[in-house]
Amino acid sequence: MAVRGTGKARRDRISPSVSIRYEDGSVREVPFSQLRLMDFAESGPWRQVRSVRGQAHYSGSYASATTGGHVVYESRLELARLLLADFDPAVRAIFAQPCRLVARVGDRVRRHVPDFLLVKRSGTVRVVNVKPASRLEDPKIAEALAWPGELVRRHGWEYEVWSGADPVLLENVRVLAAYRRPGVVPASEIERAWRSVADGDQMAIAERRLVGDRPAHEGRPPLMALLWAGRLITDLSRPLSGSSVLRRCE
């Protein structure tokens, strides 16, 4: 841990650092310039997230297909960004509240806990803060989000302030997320659907081909599982329906 000082001398000495909390309860402080992705192995959220009756924010934990475990969030907007990260095939790891940043900004020592850290399959690391667009108009909020971004970008990582996405896209991803867990749809049915669907099929046509004489809606779950997995794609800027055109990705 850093050695504590007092007064102006301490403020002058402080350099950007990152504190990471690990699953065993220990905390490690790392100079920001020396921070590496491997430092987050076996780490947990910086804060403990609780859901209390009457609280202003909607918080909880999300069972992520990407991580194979639960990822915490502190608002519905954070949950929306988490869903999109979990759906993104380019993302291989998600850390919620990954660390606490400390830096001297001007004449003040500032502290900040980012909302998410996303690791791409390409090796790119992105730090994400989630804030409603209306709050970004507050100069204090804008300043609080700006200095972490400067640190992150200088470190060679990406930085994102996220305020929402197209409502239709989000609703489609929420629907598909119901099929993200292994076993929700039997693997044999998913593979049969994969063999059956033709590139360019409309959803309704693919369903009817799958079910034969059974009700058409019984053919939708394996197709939705394939869409979540990215083996099929369709235009998610329009509501999912029987007219959605399916494209094969393998």
N, C-alpha and C positions, 0 to 999 in steps of 0.2 A: 504494500500500500504506500501511497505517497506520504512523505514526511510533512507534517502540518507546520505551517508558519503563521505569522500574524501580520496584519496591517498591509501597508503598501509593498513591503518587501516580498510578501507572499504573492500578492497579485502580480508583481513584476516577474516573479519566477515561474508562474504557472504556464505550462504549455499544454496544447490539446491532448487529452487522454480519453481512453475508453474503459469503462468498467463493465465486466461481463459476469453474470451470475450463472453458476453451474448447477446441474441437477443434484449434486451432493451438498448444496448449500453454500459452497465456497464462492468467493468473489475475487476476480483477478483484474488488476488495473494494468493497462497496456498503453504506452505512448501511441498516439494516433498514427504517427509516422511508421510505427512498427507493426500495426494491425494487419493480420492476415486472416484469410477465410478459415484456416484451420483452427483459429482461436475460438470459433463458435461451436466446435465439436463438443457434444455432450452438454451444451448450454441450455438454459431455460429462460423464460420471460423475466425481464427485470422486475416487473411488478406482479403481485398476485392479483388476479382478476376475480372479483366477487360479483355475484348478482344478488342485489338486495331489493326487497319490495319498496317501491316508491322512488328508487333512484332515477336520476334524470337520463342516464344513458342505458342503452340496451347492450349488455355484455354477455359473453358466454364462451363456449369452446366449440370448434368446428372439426369434425372428423375428416381430415384431409386425405385424399387419395394419393397426393404427391408424397407426403411425409410418412403415411401409414400410421399416423398418430393424431392427437388433437392439437389444434392451433387456437390460441385465445384471440379474442377481439373485444373491443370496448364500445362499439357503436354499430348500428345497422350499416352505416356507410363503410366502416372497416370490414364488416362481413361481406359486403358487395365486392370490395377490392380483393378480399381473400378468395372468394368464389372464382373470380376471373383468373387469379394466379394459379389456383388449383386446376382450372380448366386449360390453362396455357401449356401446350406440350413442350415449350421451350424452357419451362421452369422445372428444375430438379430438386430444389430445396426451398423451404419457407421457414423463416424465423420470425416470431412475433415479439415485439418489444425486445429486440436482440441485445441491447446494451444501453448504457447511459454515457452520453458525450459530455465532456467538461472542457471549456475553453475560456480564455479571457477575450472578450469582445469589447473593444474600446477600454473603458475603465471599469468594466464589470466582469465578474466571473459568471458565465452562463452554463446552465445544465439543460440537457434535452434527452428524451427517450424516444427514438424513432418508432413508428408503428410496425414496420415490417422490413426485413431484409430478404431479398429474393436472389437466388442463385440460378443462373441460366446454365443450360447444358453446354453452352459455348465457353463457360468459365466467367462470363460477365457477372458482376455483382451489382445489384440495384438496391439502394436504400429508399424506402417509400414512407412518406407522411400523408395521412388522410385528413382532409379538412373540408367542410362544406364551402362552396364557392362564396357564399355570403360572408363568411368569417374572414376570408382572405382580403376583404376590403379594409379590415381593421389594421392600421399600421403596426400595432404591437404584435399581432399575429404574423403579419408578413415578415417582420424583423426576426421573430422567433424561429421562423422556418428558413430564413435566408442564410444565416451563418452556418447551420449544419450542412446546408447544400454546398457552401463554399469549401468546407473541410472535405466533404465526401468527393467532390469533383477533383480537388487537388490531389487526392489520394488515388485517383484513377478509376474510381467507381462511379456508377450512374446514380443520379438523384431524381426523385419524382415527387411532386406534390399532386395528389390525386383528389379530385372533387366530384367524381361521378362519371357515368357512362350512359350511353343510349338506353333508355328504360326497356325497350323491346329486347335488346341484346341481353341485358341483365335478367329479364324474366325468362328468356330462353335458357340461359345458363343455369338459372335456379331449377328449372324443370329437368334439365339434363343431369344436374347434380344428384337427383334422386336415384340415378342408376350408376353412380360412381363406385360403389363398394362391390368387391368381388362376391359373388353368390347371390346378389339381389336378382339377377337373371342367370339361370344356369348356363355355364360355359358352353354346353353342347348346343343350346338354343342360339347363343350368340354366333357360334361358328357356322351353324346351319344358315342363319340369316346372312352371314358374310358370303357364303357360297352362293346364296340365292339372289342377292341384290345385284342389279346391273347398273353400271355407271350411267347416270342420267335418269334413273327411275324417279318417278314421283313417289312420295312416301306411301300414298294410298295404294298404288300399284304394287309396290314392294310388300306391303302388308298382306294384300290379297293373295299374292303368290305364295307367301309363307304359310298362311292359315288354311288354305283350301276351303273346305266347307264350314270351318269354324268362324265365329264372329271376327270381323276384320281387326278390331281393337286389340285382339290377343297377339297380333304380330308386331305391335309397336314397341314393347319393351326391349327386345333384342336390338332393334334398330336404334333406339335411344342410347343403349349402352355402347353401340358402335360409334355413335356421334360423340358421346362423352370421351371415348378413348381416342378419338381423332382418326379412326380408321375410315369413317365416313365424314364428309363435311357437307354443309348446306349453308344457305344465306341466312345468318342469324340476325340480320337487321330487319327481317320480317318475321311475324309470328309463326312458330312451327305449326304446320297443318298438313293435311293430306296432299296438298299441292306443292309442298316443299320438295325441291329437286335434290337428290342425293348424288354425291360424287365419291368415288372410291379413292383412297389415298395410299393403297399398297398394291 
